Amino acid sequence: MNGERPVTVAPVAETRVDTDSAVDADDPALWADPQDPARAVMFATDKTDGLYVHNLDGSVRQFLPSGALNNVDLRSGFRAGARDDLVLVAATNDARMGINLYLFDPRSLAVRDYGFIATDIGEPYGFCMGRRSDGFYLVANNKLGDIKIWRLANGAEATGAELVNQLKLPSQLEGCVVDDDRDMLYVGEENAAIWRFDFDPDSSSTPTRVASVDGQRITDDIEGLTIMRDGDQRYLIASSQGDDTFPVFRISEDGERYLGRFTVVARDGIDGVTHTDGLDAWSGPIGRFPEGALAIHDDNDEPLDGQQNYKIVDWREVKAALSLP
């Protein structure tokens, strides 16, 4: 392993798909009912077959055969018909060259198709979502460094999505995350750096470098990016695919400060994490995790050769390992 020595944490749960012996997993997105956090699910893409919805014990709750999905994200509070409490879920579709939209019902915990947005950037690769007062934002990027941002007004159909901004970085992109509280967009340029943009579509598109691929703290490729909000602290977490580690940065008004990194090792019959693509954080109570959890892609679910899946890590263990406040 390159660079600074990481601390170790272990997963407490993992996903299982009994109907497919070769799940080509990539990216997860967590959700919990704010009124009853025990009601929680994880959305997870399969780059060949579609979108899985898992219970937090790892079992499959629902499957949508949407085809070649890559990255997935969600935002709550979407309006459709007489309901204004739905969750808008979206994922990039590499085969159809666009974004699949879904609506998740927090009452029934069921998800349904909601439409499709053509991206016109060739193969869409990375994806994330944001929420501003004027609507829901969908951010897709590609392997050429192009970033496009669409706005979908609350309650609008997929056909109402409006392209509102285009950004550019020099080379292949994937992981991204929007900090809704600060109106910032973080993007991972896989072999180069993590960048920060002002997310306001009317603002300057000049990026700020957050951290570089240096072989010490981050080893290419930079894959997933996520934000954990813990009390008055906010943390940016990345997946450093080249050495199976996860660098953590504290976000403040002065910028992002590196705090250390962790790796996910085997414990109690659940294997560790290698060659991670996507990851996601849920801030606050979710399932049996009172302070939050991380969902992390694993490219080799030992001992099931060729099977990929997702591990769930208790945020409290990461905090303790890194001595975070």
C-alpha positions as CSV (number, residue, x, y, z in Angstrom):
1,M,0.0,0.0,0.0
2,N,1.3,3.4,-1.0
3,G,1.6,6.6,1.1
4,E,0.4,7.3,4.6
5,R,-0.7,4.4,6.7
6,P,-4.5,4.2,6.9
7,V,-6.5,3.3,10.0
8,T,-8.7,0.2,9.7
9,V,-12.5,-0.2,10.1
10,A,-14.7,-3.2,9.3
11,P,-18.1,-3.7,7.6
12,V,-21.1,-4.8,9.7
13,A,-23.3,-5.8,6.8
14,E,-23.1,-6.6,3.1
15,T,-25.5,-6.9,0.2
16,R,-26.5,-10.3,-1.3
17,V,-28.2,-11.0,-4.7
18,D,-29.1,-14.7,-4.9
19,T,-30.6,-14.4,-8.4
20,D,-27.4,-13.3,-10.1
21,S,-24.0,-14.9,-9.7
22,A,-22.1,-12.0,-11.3
23,V,-23.5,-8.7,-10.2
24,D,-21.4,-5.9,-11.8
25,A,-21.9,-3.4,-9.0
26,D,-20.8,0.2,-9.0
27,D,-22.5,2.9,-6.9
28,P,-24.9,3.1,-3.9
29,A,-27.2,5.7,-2.4
30,L,-28.7,5.4,1.1
31,W,-32.1,6.6,2.4
32,A,-33.8,6.6,5.8
33,D,-37.2,7.9,6.9
34,P,-36.4,11.0,9.1
35,Q,-39.5,10.1,11.3
36,D,-38.5,6.5,11.7
37,P,-34.9,5.8,10.7
38,A,-35.4,2.0,11.1
39,R,-37.2,2.3,7.8
40,A,-34.2,2.5,5.5
41,V,-33.0,1.2,2.1
42,M,-30.0,1.4,-0.2
43,F,-30.2,1.9,-3.9
44,A,-27.4,0.1,-5.8
45,T,-26.5,0.0,-9.5
46,D,-25.6,-3.0,-11.5
47,K,-23.6,-1.9,-14.6
48,T,-25.1,-4.7,-16.7
49,D,-28.7,-5.2,-15.5
50,G,-30.3,-2.3,-13.6
51,L,-31.1,-0.9,-10.2
52,Y,-31.4,-2.9,-7.0
53,V,-33.1,-1.7,-3.8
54,H,-31.7,-3.4,-0.7
55,N,-32.8,-3.6,2.9
56,L,-30.0,-2.7,5.2
57,D,-29.5,-6.3,6.2
58,G,-28.3,-6.7,2.6
59,S,-31.3,-8.6,1.2
60,V,-33.0,-7.5,-2.1
61,R,-36.2,-5.6,-1.7
62,Q,-36.9,-4.6,-5.3
63,F,-35.1,-4.8,-8.7
64,L,-35.7,-2.6,-11.7
65,P,-34.3,-4.0,-15.0
66,S,-33.2,-0.6,-16.4
67,G,-30.0,-1.8,-18.2
68,A,-26.5,-0.5,-17.8
69,L,-26.6,1.9,-14.9
70,N,-23.4,3.5,-13.5
71,N,-23.8,6.1,-10.7
72,V,-26.9,6.8,-8.6
73,D,-28.1,9.6,-6.3
74,L,-31.3,10.9,-4.7
75,R,-33.0,13.9,-3.1
76,S,-36.2,14.0,-1.0
77,G,-39.2,16.2,-1.1
78,F,-40.3,15.7,-4.8
79,R,-43.8,16.5,-5.7
80,A,-46.0,14.4,-8.0
81,G,-49.7,14.5,-8.2
82,A,-51.1,15.1,-4.7
83,R,-47.9,13.9,-3.0
84,D,-45.0,16.2,-2.0
85,D,-43.0,13.7,0.0
86,L,-41.6,11.5,-2.7
87,V,-37.9,10.8,-3.3
88,L,-36.4,11.5,-6.7
89,V,-33.8,8.9,-7.5
90,A,-31.7,9.1,-10.7
91,A,-28.9,7.1,-12.3
92,T,-26.7,7.4,-15.4
93,N,-27.5,4.9,-18.1
94,D,-24.4,4.1,-20.2
95,A,-26.3,2.1,-22.9
96,R,-29.0,4.7,-23.5
97,M,-26.7,7.7,-23.1
98,G,-28.7,9.5,-20.5
99,I,-30.2,9.6,-17.0
100,N,-32.9,7.3,-15.7
101,L,-35.4,8.9,-13.3
102,Y,-37.3,7.0,-10.6
103,L,-39.8,8.0,-7.8
104,F,-39.4,6.3,-4.4
105,D,-42.5,6.3,-2.2
106,P,-41.4,6.7,1.5
107,R,-44.7,5.2,2.7
108,S,-44.6,1.9,0.8
109,L,-40.8,1.8,0.2
110,A,-41.5,1.0,-3.4
111,V,-39.8,2.6,-6.4
112,R,-41.1,3.2,-10.0
113,D,-39.8,4.5,-13.3
114,Y,-40.3,8.2,-13.8
115,G,-38.7,8.9,-17.2
116,F,-35.5,9.5,-19.0
117,I,-33.2,12.5,-19.9
118,A,-30.9,12.3,-22.9
119,T,-27.5,13.8,-21.9
120,D,-25.8,14.4,-25.3
121,I,-22.3,14.0,-23.9
122,G,-21.6,10.5,-25.3
123,E,-21.3,7.9,-22.6
124,P,-22.4,9.5,-19.3
125,Y,-20.2,8.3,-16.5
126,G,-20.3,10.0,-13.1
127,F,-23.4,11.4,-11.6
128,C,-24.8,13.2,-8.6
129,M,-27.7,15.3,-7.6
130,G,-28.3,18.6,-5.8
131,R,-31.2,20.6,-4.4
132,R,-31.7,24.3,-4.5
133,S,-34.8,26.4,-3.8
134,D,-35.7,26.4,-7.5
135,G,-35.6,22.7,-8.1
136,F,-33.7,19.5,-8.3
137,Y,-30.3,19.4,-10.1
138,L,-28.9,16.5,-12.0
139,V,-25.1,16.5,-12.7
140,A,-23.6,14.1,-15.3
141,N,-20.0,13.9,-16.5
142,N,-18.0,11.8,-19.0
143,K,-14.5,10.5,-19.7
144,L,-13.5,13.6,-21.7
145,G,-13.9,15.9,-18.7
146,D,-17.3,17.4,-19.7
147,I,-19.9,18.2,-16.9
148,K,-23.5,19.1,-17.7
149,I,-26.1,20.2,-15.2
150,W,-29.9,20.0,-15.6
151,R,-32.6,21.6,-13.5
152,L,-35.9,19.8,-12.9
153,A,-38.5,21.9,-11.3
154,N,-40.3,20.3,-8.4
155,G,-43.2,18.3,-9.8
156,A,-42.0,18.5,-13.4
157,E,-41.9,15.4,-15.7
158,A,-38.5,14.3,-17.1
159,T,-39.2,16.1,-20.3
160,G,-39.2,19.3,-18.4
161,A,-35.5,19.1,-17.5
162,E,-33.6,22.2,-18.5
163,L,-29.8,22.3,-19.2
164,V,-28.5,25.2,-17.0
165,N,-24.7,24.9,-16.9
166,Q,-21.7,23.2,-18.5
167,L,-18.4,22.8,-16.8
168,K,-15.0,21.4,-18.0
169,L,-12.0,19.6,-16.5
170,P,-9.0,18.3,-18.5
171,S,-9.5,14.5,-18.3
172,Q,-11.6,11.6,-17.3
173,L,-14.2,12.2,-14.5
174,E,-16.5,10.1,-12.4
175,G,-17.3,10.6,-8.7
176,C,-19.1,13.8,-7.8
177,V,-21.2,15.2,-4.9
178,V,-23.1,18.4,-4.3
179,D,-22.9,20.1,-0.9
180,D,-26.4,21.6,-0.8
181,D,-25.8,23.5,2.4
182,R,-22.9,25.4,0.9
183,D,-24.0,25.3,-2.8
184,M,-20.8,23.6,-3.9
185,L,-20.0,20.8,-6.3
186,Y,-17.1,18.5,-5.8
187,V,-15.8,16.4,-8.8
188,G,-13.1,13.8,-9.0
189,E,-10.8,13.9,-12.0
190,E,-9.7,10.3,-11.8
191,N,-6.0,10.5,-12.4
192,A,-5.4,14.1,-11.2
193,A,-7.4,15.8,-8.4
194,I,-10.6,16.5,-6.5
195,W,-12.0,19.9,-7.6
196,R,-14.6,22.2,-6.2
197,F,-17.0,24.4,-8.2
198,D,-19.5,27.0,-7.1
199,F,-22.8,25.2,-7.8
200,D,-24.8,28.4,-8.6
201,P,-25.5,28.1,-12.3
202,D,-25.1,31.9,-12.7
203,S,-21.6,31.9,-11.0
204,S,-18.1,31.6,-12.4
205,S,-17.2,28.1,-13.4
206,T,-13.5,28.4,-12.3
207,P,-12.6,25.2,-10.3
208,T,-10.6,25.2,-7.1
209,R,-8.2,22.2,-6.5
210,V,-9.1,20.5,-3.2
211,A,-6.5,17.6,-3.3
212,S,-4.2,16.1,-5.8
213,V,-3.4,12.5,-6.7
214,D,0.0,12.3,-5.0
215,G,0.5,8.6,-4.2
216,Q,0.5,9.4,-0.5
217,R,-3.0,10.5,0.5
218,I,-4.7,9.7,-2.8
219,T,-3.7,7.1,-5.4
220,D,-5.4,7.1,-8.8
221,D,-8.1,6.4,-9.6
222,I,-10.3,8.8,-7.7
223,E,-13.7,7.2,-7.9
224,G,-16.6,7.9,-5.4
225,L,-17.1,11.1,-3.5
226,T,-19.6,11.7,-0.6
227,I,-20.3,14.1,2.2
228,M,-21.0,13.1,5.8
229,R,-22.7,15.8,8.0
230,D,-22.1,15.1,11.7
231,G,-23.4,17.7,14.1
232,D,-21.7,21.0,13.1
233,Q,-19.0,19.1,11.3
234,R,-19.0,18.2,7.6
235,Y,-16.6,15.7,6.0
236,L,-15.7,15.0,2.4
237,I,-14.9,11.4,1.8
238,A,-13.3,10.0,-1.4
239,S,-12.4,6.5,-2.6
240,S,-8.8,6.2,-3.7
241,Q,-9.2,3.1,-5.9
242,G,-5.5,2.5,-6.6
243,D,-4.7,1.6,-3.0
244,D,-8.1,0.7,-1.5
245,T,-8.2,3.6,0.9
246,F,-10.7,6.4,1.8
247,P,-9.2,9.9,2.4
248,V,-11.3,12.1,4.7
249,F,-11.3,16.0,4.6
250,R,-13.0,18.4,7.0
251,I,-15.1,21.0,5.1
252,S,-15.1,24.5,6.5
253,E,-15.5,28.1,5.2
254,D,-11.7,28.1,4.9
255,G,-11.7,25.1,2.6
256,E,-11.0,21.4,3.0
257,R,-8.4,20.0,5.4
258,Y,-7.1,16.5,5.1
259,L,-7.6,14.5,8.4
260,G,-6.4,11.0,7.5
261,R,-7.6,8.0,5.7
262,F,-9.1,4.5,6.4
263,T,-9.4,1.1,4.8
264,V,-12.1,-1.5,5.2
265,V,-10.9,-4.9,6.4
266,A,-12.6,-8.3,7.0
267,R,-14.4,-9.1,10.3
268,D,-16.9,-11.6,11.5
269,G,-17.3,-13.4,8.2
270,I,-17.6,-10.3,6.0
271,D,-14.7,-9.7,3.7
272,G,-12.9,-6.3,3.3
273,V,-13.2,-3.8,0.5
274,T,-11.0,-3.7,-2.6
275,H,-10.9,-1.6,-5.7
276,T,-13.9,0.6,-4.7
277,D,-15.9,2.5,-7.2
278,G,-18.8,4.4,-5.6
279,L,-19.6,5.2,-2.0
280,D,-22.3,7.1,-0.1
281,A,-22.8,8.5,3.3
282,W,-26.1,8.9,5.3
283,S,-25.9,11.7,7.9
284,G,-27.7,10.9,11.1
285,P,-29.7,7.9,12.2
286,I,-30.3,5.1,9.6
287,G,-31.3,1.6,10.4
288,R,-29.3,0.3,13.4
289,F,-26.7,3.1,13.0
290,P,-27.6,6.0,15.3
291,E,-24.9,8.4,14.0
292,G,-24.9,7.5,10.3
293,A,-23.4,4.9,7.9
294,L,-21.3,4.5,4.8
295,A,-22.2,2.2,1.9
296,I,-19.1,1.2,-0.1
297,H,-18.7,-0.8,-3.3
298,D,-16.5,-3.9,-3.2
299,D,-15.2,-5.3,-6.5
300,N,-14.6,-8.9,-5.1
301,D,-17.0,-10.4,-2.6
302,E,-14.8,-13.2,-1.2
303,P,-15.2,-16.1,-1.4
304,L,-17.7,-15.7,-4.2
305,D,-15.3,-15.3,-7.1
306,G,-16.5,-12.7,-9.7
307,Q,-19.3,-11.4,-7.5
308,Q,-19.3,-7.7,-6.5
309,N,-21.4,-6.1,-3.8
310,Y,-21.7,-3.3,-1.2
311,K,-20.5,-3.2,2.4
312,I,-22.1,-1.1,5.1
313,V,-19.8,0.6,7.7
314,D,-20.9,2.2,10.9
315,W,-19.8,5.9,10.9
316,R,-19.0,5.7,14.7
317,E,-16.2,3.3,13.9
318,V,-14.7,5.6,11.3
319,K,-14.9,8.6,13.7
320,A,-13.2,6.6,16.5
321,A,-10.5,5.3,14.2
322,L,-9.6,8.7,12.9
323,S,-10.2,10.5,16.3
324,L,-12.8,12.8,14.8
325,P,-14.8,15.1,17.1
